[in-house]
Amino acid sequence: MSNAQQLATLRDQLKNEMGSASPNADKCNDLLARSKIAFIQLGVFNPTPQNANADLLVVARDILEMGAYHSVRTKDIESFERYIAQLNTYYHDLASVLPSSPQMFPLIALNLLRLLSQNRLSDFHTALETIDPEQLQSNAYIKQAVDLEQYLMEGSYNKVWSTRKTVQGEEFMFFYDILIDTIRDEIASCSEKAYDSLPLQDASTLLFLKNSQELLNFAQKRGWKVHPGEQIIHFGTDDSAAVEIPQEQIITQTLTYARELERIV
């Protein structure tokens, strides 16, 4: 069996395993590792349009796409990022020699959602520049990521939260939940600066928490003081971080400057 045939066999085995009711993560990892060895032997790690073997590269692309999905399912974000970096070569540099992949836009959108969840807005917009402008609104996967970014820019966090019911697939939900956690931490930081305390129900609503137990767990993580009897949550402050403003000194200096300016005039 040739190396190319071995790679195709590995692709088929990986596809069957990932499509099973209970995929074996260790078996998937083994198949992906063996595929990478075959990539090296076949020279498809850094393909170019000049040396492209379309049939072989389609098989390699299939494996990379399954590897990206597997990385999300195993919550390995760094691995997912590496797979996307490799796939960008196939999606963009080799677009003229390869047929389009039905997984391209779902994975591109998944990567956009990753960037949003990590608050990497500059990288998000850079990634958008590589996408056909028509797809920004016509492709459901891409549009969802674009809409979420727009809601974030508007500060419409309730719209981000309401989008949850339209998110499909465990991979998208994984990054969506991280995005919600990022938003929740941002709201919490703002609340600590804006309020001394809040009723428990108001705090739960503000932070998109489903019940009191989730609020208690979140409050403990943030160092907040919860008073169940009073139904109030008090935001902790670090007195050592407070900076005392020397008001009298500033007023005196300001008056002195004013007198000096009058003399000059």
C-alpha positions in Angstrom: 0.0 0.0 0.0 1.4 3.4 -1.0 1.8 6.3 1.4 -1.1 8.1 -0.3 -3.4 5.0 0.1 -2.3 4.7 3.8 -3.3 8.4 4.4 -6.7 7.8 2.8 -7.2 4.8 5.0 -6.3 6.8 8.1 -8.8 9.5 7.0 -11.6 6.9 6.6 -10.8 5.3 10.0 -10.8 8.7 11.7 -14.1 9.7 10.0 -15.7 6.5 11.2 -14.4 6.9 14.8 -15.5 10.5 15.1 -18.9 9.7 13.6 -19.5 7.0 16.1 -22.0 7.3 19.0 -19.1 7.4 21.5 -15.9 8.4 19.8 -12.7 7.1 21.5 -10.5 10.2 22.1 -7.3 8.2 22.5 -8.0 6.3 19.2 -8.6 9.7 17.5 -5.4 11.1 18.9 -3.5 8.0 17.6 -5.0 8.3 14.1 -4.2 12.0 13.9 -0.6 11.4 15.1 -0.1 8.7 12.4 -1.6 11.0 9.8 0.9 13.7 10.6 3.7 11.3 10.1 2.2 10.5 6.7 2.0 14.2 6.0 5.7 14.5 6.4 6.4 11.5 4.2 4.1 12.9 1.5 5.2 16.5 1.8 1.8 17.9 2.4 2.5 19.9 5.5 3.4 23.0 3.5 1.8 22.5 0.1 1.9 25.1 -2.7 -0.2 25.4 -5.9 2.9 24.6 -7.9 3.4 21.1 -6.4 -0.2 20.4 -5.6 -1.7 16.9 -5.9 -5.4 17.8 -5.6 -6.6 14.3 -4.6 -3.9 13.9 -2.0 -4.5 17.4 -0.6 -8.2 16.9 -0.3 -7.5 13.8 1.9 -5.1 15.9 4.0 -7.6 18.7 4.3 -10.3 16.3 5.5 -7.9 15.0 8.2 -7.0 18.6 9.4 -10.7 19.5 9.6 -11.5 16.5 11.7 -8.5 17.3 13.8 -9.8 20.8 14.4 -13.2 19.5 15.5 -11.5 16.9 17.7 -9.4 19.6 19.4 -12.5 21.5 20.4 -14.3 18.4 21.7 -11.3 17.6 23.9 -11.1 21.3 24.9 -7.6 21.8 23.5 -7.8 25.4 22.2 -4.1 25.6 21.3 -4.4 22.5 19.1 -7.5 23.9 17.5 -5.6 27.1 16.7 -2.7 25.1 15.1 -5.2 23.2 12.9 -6.9 26.4 11.8 -3.5 27.9 10.9 -2.7 24.8 8.7 -6.2 24.9 7.1 -5.9 28.5 6.1 -3.3 27.4 3.6 -5.8 24.9 2.1 -8.7 27.4 2.2 -6.9 30.4 0.8 -3.5 29.6 -0.8 -4.8 26.5 -2.5 -8.3 27.7 -3.4 -7.5 27.8 -7.1 -6.5 24.1 -7.2 -8.8 22.4 -4.7 -12.6 22.0 -4.7 -14.3 24.0 -1.9 -14.8 22.2 1.4 -18.3 22.1 3.0 -16.5 22.4 6.4 -14.6 25.6 5.4 -17.2 28.2 6.6 -18.3 26.3 9.7 -14.6 26.1 10.8 -13.8 29.7 9.9 -16.8 30.8 11.9 -15.8 28.6 14.8 -12.4 30.3 14.7 -14.0 33.7 14.7 -16.0 32.7 17.7 -12.8 31.6 19.4 -11.2 35.0 18.8 -14.3 36.7 20.3 -14.3 34.5 23.3 -10.6 35.4 23.9 -11.4 39.1 23.4 -9.0 39.2 20.5 -10.9 41.8 18.5 -8.0 42.9 16.3 -7.3 39.3 15.2 -11.1 38.9 14.7 -11.2 41.7 12.2 -8.0 40.5 10.5 -9.6 37.1 10.0 -12.7 38.8 8.5 -10.6 40.5 5.8 -9.8 37.0 4.3 -13.5 36.2 3.9 -15.5 37.1 0.8 -17.7 40.1 1.7 -20.8 38.4 0.3 -20.4 35.6 2.9 -20.5 38.0 5.8 -24.3 38.2 5.7 -25.3 35.3 3.4 -23.5 32.5 5.2 -25.3 31.6 8.4 -22.2 30.5 10.3 -20.2 33.6 9.5 -23.2 35.9 10.0 -23.6 34.6 13.5 -20.1 35.5 14.5 -20.4 38.9 12.8 -23.6 39.6 14.7 -22.1 38.6 18.0 -19.2 41.0 17.5 -21.7 43.8 16.7 -23.6 43.1 19.9 -20.4 43.2 21.9 -19.5 46.5 20.3 -22.9 47.9 21.2 -22.7 46.6 24.7 -25.9 44.6 24.0 -24.9 41.7 26.2 -28.6 40.6 26.5 -28.6 40.0 22.7 -25.5 37.9 23.0 -27.1 35.8 25.8 -30.4 35.4 23.8 -28.3 34.0 20.8 -27.6 30.9 22.9 -30.8 29.2 21.8 -29.7 29.4 18.1 -26.2 28.0 18.7 -25.9 24.5 17.2 -23.2 21.9 17.7 -21.1 21.2 20.7 -18.0 22.8 19.2 -19.8 26.2 18.8 -21.4 25.9 22.2 -17.9 25.4 23.7 -16.6 28.7 22.5 -20.0 30.5 23.1 -19.9 29.5 26.8 -16.3 30.9 27.0 -17.6 34.1 25.4 -20.4 34.4 28.0 -17.8 33.9 30.8 -15.7 36.7 29.3 -18.7 39.0 29.2 -19.8 38.0 32.7 -16.3 38.9 34.1 -16.5 42.3 32.3 -19.9 43.0 33.8 -18.7 42.0 37.2 -15.7 44.3 37.0 -17.9 47.2 36.0 -20.4 46.4 38.8 -17.7 46.4 41.4 -16.8 50.0 40.3 -20.4 51.2 40.0 -22.1 49.7 43.1 -21.3 49.0 46.7 -24.0 46.3 46.7 -26.9 44.8 44.8 -29.9 42.6 45.6 -29.2 39.0 44.8 -31.9 38.7 42.2 -30.6 41.8 40.4 -27.1 40.5 40.4 -28.2 37.1 39.0 -30.1 38.8 36.2 -27.2 41.2 35.4 -24.7 38.4 35.3 -26.9 36.0 33.3 -26.8 33.4 36.1 -29.6 30.8 36.2 -29.9 30.3 40.0 -28.6 31.3 43.4 -26.1 28.5 43.6 -24.4 29.8 40.4 -24.4 33.3 41.9 -22.9 32.1 45.1 -20.1 30.2 43.3 -19.4 33.2 41.1 -19.4 35.5 44.1 -16.9 33.3 45.9 -14.6 33.4 42.9 -14.7 37.2 42.9 -14.3 37.6 46.6 -17.8 39.1 47.1 -19.7 39.0 50.4 -23.2 37.4 50.2 -25.8 38.0 52.9 -28.6 35.5 52.2 -30.8 36.8 55.0 -30.7 40.3 53.6 -30.8 39.0 50.0 -27.9 41.4 49.2 -24.5 40.9 47.7 -21.6 43.3 48.7 -18.8 43.8 46.3 -15.4 43.5 48.0 -12.9 46.3 47.6 -9.1 46.3 48.2 -8.5 49.2 50.5 -4.7 48.9 50.0 -5.3 49.6 46.3 -7.1 52.9 47.0 -5.3 56.1 46.2 -5.9 59.0 48.5 -6.2 62.3 46.5 -4.6 65.2 48.3 -7.5 67.6 47.8 -6.2 70.5 49.9 -2.8 70.4 48.3 -4.3 70.4 44.8 -6.6 73.4 45.6 -3.7 75.4 47.0 -1.5 74.7 44.0 -4.3 75.6 41.6 -4.9 78.9 43.4 -1.2 79.7 43.3 -1.1 79.0 39.6 -4.1 81.3 39.1 -2.4 84.2 41.0 0.8 83.7 38.9 -1.2 83.9 35.7 -2.9 87.1 36.8 0.5 88.7 37.5 1.8 87.6 34.1 -1.3 89.1 32.3 
